[in-house]
């Protein structure tokens, strides 16, 4: 079937519609950086298998390794806390493996999906099957000059890695803030006030 455009206005209208559709699809640059997905795939490939049968994971046992995987401010806090805990003879705040939210694993499969979240930012969703249980882990990524790094990890419990080290880090969505100390809740309307106690000198 042949469609005839009867006027120049029809051509202009057609071009406007096509341009609008292309704009809705978004530019190719809006796609996530393949290097971000490769970064996460490399991490979780080290966990494929069992911790009891040779799967080494990513041991965070050196400053260089921590700096390799985490953005500078978070890496500095992890390193500082580990050093202070060692001096005290205590366990550090990060007492487990942040990549799997545990200490042991038997991972049969995993999948990685990454979405762009702004300039040099991305959000990765990693689904792992650990000891037969499907678990989703969310990783916030940033891209300093030396490559992709992890800015935060949110586990299925709703806890986050940054909240271990930064007090002003917002809590999980939906969590209620505790009432401030020292302030009592006002009595409900209609309730009788308790009698005042006599003051002794």
C-alpha positions as CSV (number, residue, x, y, z in Angstrom):
1,X,0.0,0.0,0.0
2,X,1.3,3.5,-0.9
3,X,0.8,6.4,1.4
4,X,0.8,9.8,-0.4
5,X,1.6,12.9,1.6
6,X,-0.6,15.7,0.2
7,X,1.3,18.6,1.5
8,X,4.6,19.9,3.0
9,X,2.8,20.1,6.4
10,X,2.2,16.4,6.4
11,X,5.9,15.7,5.8
12,X,6.8,18.0,8.7
13,X,4.3,16.3,11.0
14,X,5.6,12.9,10.0
15,X,9.2,13.9,10.8
16,X,8.1,15.3,14.2
17,X,6.5,12.0,15.1
18,X,9.6,10.0,14.1
19,X,11.9,12.4,16.1
20,X,9.6,12.1,19.1
21,X,9.7,8.3,19.0
22,X,13.5,8.2,18.6
23,X,13.8,10.6,21.6
24,X,11.6,8.3,23.7
25,X,13.9,5.4,23.0
26,X,16.8,7.3,24.4
27,X,20.4,7.6,23.1
28,X,22.7,4.7,22.9
29,X,24.9,6.3,25.5
30,X,22.2,5.8,28.2
31,X,23.0,2.1,28.2
32,X,25.1,0.8,31.2
33,X,28.8,0.6,30.8
34,X,29.7,-3.1,29.9
35,X,32.8,-2.7,32.2
36,X,30.5,-2.3,35.2
37,X,28.8,-5.6,34.5
38,X,32.2,-7.2,33.8
39,X,33.4,-5.9,37.2
40,X,30.6,-7.6,39.1
41,X,30.8,-10.8,37.0
42,X,34.5,-11.0,37.9
43,X,33.7,-10.7,41.6
44,X,30.9,-13.3,41.7
45,X,32.8,-15.8,39.5
46,X,35.2,-16.1,42.4
47,X,32.4,-17.4,44.5
48,X,31.1,-20.0,42.1
49,X,31.2,-23.3,43.9
50,X,31.7,-24.1,47.6
51,X,33.9,-22.3,50.2
52,X,34.7,-25.8,51.5
53,X,35.8,-27.1,48.1
54,X,38.2,-24.5,46.7
55,X,36.0,-21.5,45.9
56,X,38.1,-18.7,47.4
57,X,35.8,-15.7,46.9
58,X,37.4,-12.3,47.4
59,X,39.2,-12.2,50.8
60,X,39.4,-8.6,52.0
61,X,42.6,-9.2,53.9
62,X,44.8,-6.4,52.5
63,X,44.4,-2.6,52.1
64,X,45.2,-3.0,48.4
65,X,42.3,-5.5,47.9
66,X,39.8,-3.3,49.7
67,X,40.9,-0.3,47.7
68,X,40.5,-2.3,44.5
69,X,36.8,-3.0,45.1
70,X,35.4,-0.1,47.1
71,X,35.3,3.6,46.5
72,X,37.9,5.7,48.4
73,X,35.8,7.0,51.4
74,X,34.3,3.6,52.1
75,X,37.6,1.7,51.6
76,X,39.3,4.1,54.1
77,X,36.6,3.4,56.7
78,X,36.8,-0.4,56.3
79,X,40.6,-0.3,56.6
80,X,40.6,2.1,59.6
81,X,38.0,0.0,61.5
82,X,39.8,-3.3,60.8
83,X,43.1,-1.8,62.1
84,X,41.5,-0.4,65.3
85,X,39.6,-3.7,65.9
86,X,42.9,-5.6,65.6
87,X,44.6,-3.4,68.2
88,X,41.7,-3.9,70.6
89,X,41.6,-7.7,69.9
90,X,38.0,-7.3,68.7
91,X,36.1,-8.3,65.6
92,X,35.7,-5.6,63.0
93,X,32.3,-4.1,62.1
94,X,32.4,-6.1,58.9
95,X,32.4,-9.5,60.4
96,X,31.6,-11.5,57.3
97,X,31.8,-11.5,53.5
98,X,29.9,-8.4,52.2
99,X,29.5,-9.8,48.7
100,X,27.4,-12.8,49.8
101,X,26.2,-11.5,53.3
102,X,27.7,-14.5,55.1
103,X,30.8,-16.4,55.9
104,X,30.4,-19.7,54.1
105,X,28.8,-20.3,50.7
106,X,27.8,-22.9,48.2
107,X,26.8,-21.0,45.1
108,X,25.5,-23.0,42.2
109,X,24.6,-20.1,39.9
110,X,24.4,-16.3,39.8
111,X,23.2,-13.6,37.4
112,X,24.2,-9.9,37.1
113,X,22.1,-7.0,35.8
114,X,23.4,-3.4,35.7
115,X,21.5,-0.2,35.1
116,X,22.9,3.3,34.6
117,X,22.1,5.6,37.6
118,X,23.7,8.9,36.4
119,X,27.1,10.1,35.3
120,X,29.7,7.5,36.2
121,X,27.1,5.7,38.5
122,X,25.3,2.4,38.2
123,X,23.2,0.0,40.2
124,X,23.9,-3.7,39.9
125,X,21.5,-6.4,41.0
126,X,23.2,-9.8,41.6
127,X,21.0,-12.8,42.1
128,X,22.8,-15.8,43.7
129,X,21.7,-19.2,44.7
130,X,23.5,-19.9,48.0
131,X,22.9,-23.3,49.8
132,X,19.7,-23.7,47.7
133,X,18.3,-20.3,48.6
134,X,17.8,-17.5,46.0
135,X,19.2,-14.2,47.3
136,X,19.3,-10.7,45.7
137,X,22.1,-8.3,46.5
138,X,22.1,-4.7,45.3
139,X,25.4,-2.9,44.7
140,X,25.7,0.8,44.1
141,X,28.7,1.5,41.8
142,X,30.7,4.6,41.0
143,X,33.4,5.2,38.5
144,X,36.5,7.1,39.7
145,X,39.4,7.5,37.2
146,X,40.8,4.1,38.0
147,X,37.7,2.1,37.2
148,X,34.4,0.9,38.7
149,X,34.2,0.7,42.5
150,X,31.5,-0.3,45.0
151,X,29.9,2.6,46.9
152,X,27.4,0.6,48.8
153,X,25.9,-2.9,49.2
154,X,22.3,-3.5,50.3
155,X,21.5,-7.0,51.5
156,X,18.2,-8.8,51.7
157,X,17.8,-7.9,55.3
158,X,17.6,-4.2,54.3
159,X,20.9,-3.4,56.0
160,X,23.7,-1.7,54.0
161,X,27.4,-1.7,54.1
162,X,27.8,2.0,54.4
163,X,25.5,2.1,57.5
164,X,28.1,0.1,59.4
165,X,30.6,3.0,59.1
166,X,28.6,6.2,58.5
167,X,26.1,7.4,61.1
168,X,24.3,9.8,58.8
169,X,23.7,7.0,56.3
170,X,19.9,6.7,55.8
171,X,18.4,3.4,57.0
172,X,16.4,0.9,55.0
173,X,13.2,2.2,53.3
174,X,10.2,1.9,55.5
175,X,12.2,1.7,58.7
176,X,10.8,3.9,61.5
177,X,13.1,6.3,63.3
178,X,13.3,5.7,67.1
179,X,11.8,8.6,69.2
180,X,14.5,11.0,70.5
181,X,15.8,10.3,73.9
182,X,14.6,12.5,76.8
183,X,11.3,13.4,75.2
184,X,8.1,11.7,76.5
185,X,5.1,11.2,74.3
186,X,2.2,13.4,75.2
187,X,-0.7,11.6,77.0
188,X,-3.8,10.8,74.9
189,X,-6.7,13.2,74.9
190,X,-9.0,12.7,77.8
191,X,-6.5,10.8,79.9
192,X,-6.2,11.9,83.6
193,X,-3.0,13.5,84.6
194,X,-1.1,11.6,87.4
195,X,-1.0,13.4,90.7
196,X,2.1,15.4,91.5
197,X,4.4,14.1,94.1
198,X,5.3,16.3,97.0
199,X,8.8,17.7,96.8
200,X,11.0,17.1,99.8
201,X,13.6,19.5,100.8
